[in-house]
Amino acid sequence: MSATAPLPDYPAAGAASWCELNEFAVLDFYGEDAPSFLQGQLSSDVREVSEQHAQYSSYSTAKGRMLASFLIWRRDEHYRLLVSADLAEAMKKRLGMFILRAKVKHAIDADTVLLGVQGEAGALATALGVALPQEVGAVAQAAGGSVLALAGGRCLLALSADAAPAVRAALAEAGLTQTTSAAWRAADIAHGLPWISVATQEMFVPQMANMELIGAVNFKKGCYPGQEIVARSQYLGKVKRRMFRVRIADPAAAPGAELFSPASGEQVIGNLVNVAPVDGGVEALAVFQLPALEAGVHLGSLSGPRLEVLTLPYSVE
């Protein structure tokens, strides 16, 4: 492939591939009080995060509406929060407002290079000099960075700027196809892993986006912003919207787009969360009212394309 040739959106069937994950950024929290600070702000039990184990989490308003979703792991004494890049600066600023006298420092780590690897990646282990983690959520630490095992046989690489060129070269030499990040987004969608972005901030309480089903909410931990609303929704059964994987015959469908159903007339009954191009349309994660499952859900208006509901790897009540 020449340097000027466009990257494919997807690898050939069965081919291993890698991509740059520029749509994400890393927030870095460190200091003596970093664990207790994050424990008091996020929906997951941060005490379970280690250098060998990552977890999903979220951050909400006092009304329980998500401002961001994260994937968290540790490296040395630093807590690393993967977040949608368009939210990184705002989340750094907002979380920083509550540090007050706590012994915590935080920054956007602009030096970390994020790569996604799908499929056979023996070259990756050789390049990093580390045995790759196999269990979903497991983390391996190498001299050049951290490797996180994700659903779908994927690895997320958070590399130092110095280590990244050698890893890229090793992946190319091993014959892995470089693609755009579209296939990575499609894999997240297929596994029901939502990412909040600017387009979807404050639209959903965590359970609407199935966050508790991917381990991003702990109902036994102490207080955090929105905790009362999140707990009430769980224990009183007041979650009237849920997230589903769908296919839509409209390549222009975008995060935040409104959804409608004949069961509710002209009332908006939900929104798209994430999308990835597939065969002239998109696959997406969509949050909508549960009664609409039988009546049908449409994009943009009652006359818009109808959503085809696909399977998820976990059960949605």
N, C-alpha and C positions, 0 to 999 in steps of 0.2 A: 504494500500500500504506500503510495507516495505521500509526501508531507502535506500536499495540498488536497488530497482526496478527502471527501467528506467521510466522517465516521458512520458506520451503520448503526441503526437504532437497536438492532438485535443481532446476536451471533447466529451462525447456522445451527440447525437442530443438533443438539448433542455436543456442540463445541464449547470449550472453556473460554471465558472472556474476562476482561477487566475494563474498568472505566474510572475516570476522574469524577469525584463526588463534590463538585463545586457548589452544589445547591445546599450543602450543609456547612456549618461552622462549629467550632469547639469553644465552649466557655470553660475557663480554668479557675477552680476555687481551691485555695490552699490556706494553711494557717492552723493554729491550735484549735480554733473553734469552728473550722469548716464543716466537720461532720454534724455537729449539733445545729449549726445554722441551716444547712440544707435539710436536715431532718424536720425542722420547723417551718419549712417553706414548700416542700414538695409532697406529692401524694403517695409516694412509695416509701418503704422503710429503708432509708439510706444506710442504715447500719449493716445491711446485708451486702452492700457493694464492697468489693475487694479487688485486689490486683488480678484475681483469678475468676471473678464473677461480675457480670454486668447486669443491669436491669433497666426496664423502661420506666418512665415517670412522667409527671405533668405538673404544671404550675397554673394556679387559677386565681381569679378574682375572689373577693369576699362572697360573691353570689354563686361561687362554684363554677363559673364559666372559664374554660381553659384559655390561657394566654399563650401557652407553649407546651409542646411535648418534647421529651428528651430520651436519649439513651445514655446511661451513666456508667462509667467504670473508673477505676483508680489506676494511677501510675505513680509509684513512689508515694508521697503523701498528698498528691494532687488529685482532686476529683474532676473528672473530665465529662462535660455535658455536651453531647452531640445535639444540635438544634438546627432548625431550618435557618439558612443563612440570612434570609430577609428579616428574621426576628432577633438576631444575635445582639446587635447594638442596643435595641430596646430592652431586651431581657437583662443584659449587663447593667444597664442604668436602673431598671426597676428593682432588681434584686439588690443592687448596691444601696438603694435607699433604706433598706432594712438591716444593713450590717451594723450600723450605729457603733457601739463600743466593742463589738465582738472582734476577736483576733482573727480576722479573715481578710484575705486579699483575693481579688478576682480580676480577670482580664479576658479579652477575646484572644485566643492563641492564633495569631495570624501566620505563625511559622509552621503549623502542623499541616501536612499534606494528607488528604483523605482519598483513598482508593477503594474501590469495590471489586472483589474477585468472585466469579461464579464458576463452578465446575472444578474439574481436576486442577490442583494447584501445587503439584510437587515442587515446581520451580520456586514457588513462594517460600516454602520451608527451607530450601537450599539458600535462597537469597538472604533470608533473615536469620538463618542459623538457629531455628527453633522448631520444635514439633508443633504442628498446627492443632488448635483446640478442635475437638470433635462435637462435644455436646453443645446444643444451642444455649447461648448465654455465657459460655466459658470464654476466658480471656487468656492469651499467652503473651508474655512480655519478652521482647527481643531488644538487643542493643539499639536497633533503629526505630523502635516504636512498639505499639500495642496491636495485637491481632484479635478481633472479636469474632466468634462463630455465631452466625445468624441463621434464621430459618431458611430452608431451601438450599442447604449446602453452600452457603455464601460466607465469605470472610470480609469484614470491614478492617481496613488497615489505616491506622492513625500514625503516620510516619514523621520523623524529623526531616527537615528540608535537606539535610546532608545525605540521609539514607534513601530518599525517594528515587533519585535517578538510577541507582543500581537496581532497585526493585523493579522499576519500569522496564529496564533493559533485560532483566532476567525473565520477566513475564513475556516480553516480545520474543526473546530468543527461544523460549520454550514453546512458542507457537500459539500462545493465547491471543485471541482477537481483541483488539481495542474497540470498544463501542461507545456510543453516547450513554448517558445515565438512564435512558428510557427503560431499558431492560431491568435495571435495578429498581426503578419505581414500580414497574409492573410486578416484580417479585414481592416487594413490600405489600402491594395491593392484594396479590394472590394469597398472602399469608395474614391479611387483616391487620397490618401494622400502620396506623394512621400517623401522619405528620401534620401538626398545626402550622399554618403559615399566616402571613399578614391577611390573606384573603378570608381566613376562617377563624380569626381570633374572636373569642367571646361568643361563639355560636353554640358550643356544646359543653354540657357537664361531662366529666370523664366517662360515665357509663354509657352515654349516648354514642360515644366513639369506641365502645368496647374496651376501654383502657384497663378495667379490672380483669378482663379475660386474658390479657397479655402480661399480667403481673405488675401493672403500673400503679395500682392502688392497693394500699394496705389499710384495712378497716379496723385494725387493732392498735395502730400507732396513735401518738398524741396529736395535738392540734396543728393545723396548718391552714392557710387561707382557703376558705370554701369548704372546709372539712365537715361542718354541720350540714350543709346542703347536700354534699356527696353522701354522707351517712344516711340522711333522711331519705334520699332517693333510693338507696339500696334497701333499707330495712322496711320502708313503707310501700315499696313496690311502685314508686311514682315515676319510673323511667318509661315514658310513653314513646320515645324515639330510640331507634337502634341503628347500628351501622351494618351495611350489607355491601358485598362485592357485586358490582353490576357491569354490564356491557351496554354501551350507548352508540348508536349509529350516527354520531356527530363528532367529527374530529376537532371541532372548535370548543367542545365542552371543557370547562375550566373550574378549578377549585372555587368554592363559594357560590357556584351557580345554583339558582333556586329550583325547587322541585314542586310539582303539583300532582293532584290525584282527583279523579272524578268523585271520590268519596268525600272530598272537602271543598269542592267548587273552586273558587278563585283564591282560596287561602293557601299560602306557602306552607308546605308540609315537611320541608327538609332542604338540605344543601349537599352539594358534592364536597368531599374532603380532599382527596388526591386523585389525579388522573394520569394515565399513560397511554400513548397512542398504540392501537392494535387494529390492523386490518381495516383501514378506512374509517375507523371510529376510535373509541377509547374503552379501556377498562378503568373502573373507578371504585373508590370507596364512597358510599353515599349514606348519609344519615337521614332517616325519614320516619314519619309516624307509622306505627305498626299496623293499624287498620288498612293502610294503603297497599299492603302486600297483596291482598285479594283483589282490590279494585284497580290496581295498576298505578305506576308512578311515571310521570312524564317530565322531561327536561324543559325548563323555560316557560312553559304554559301547558294548558290542557291539550293543546294541539301539537305539542312538541314531541320529539322522539320518545318512545316508551323504553323504560329501562328493563333490561333482561337480568334477572337476579341469578347470580352464580354461586357456587359453593365457597365456603370458608373452611379452614382447617379446625375451627372450633365451633361449638354450638352456641347460637344466639337465641335466647328465649324470646 
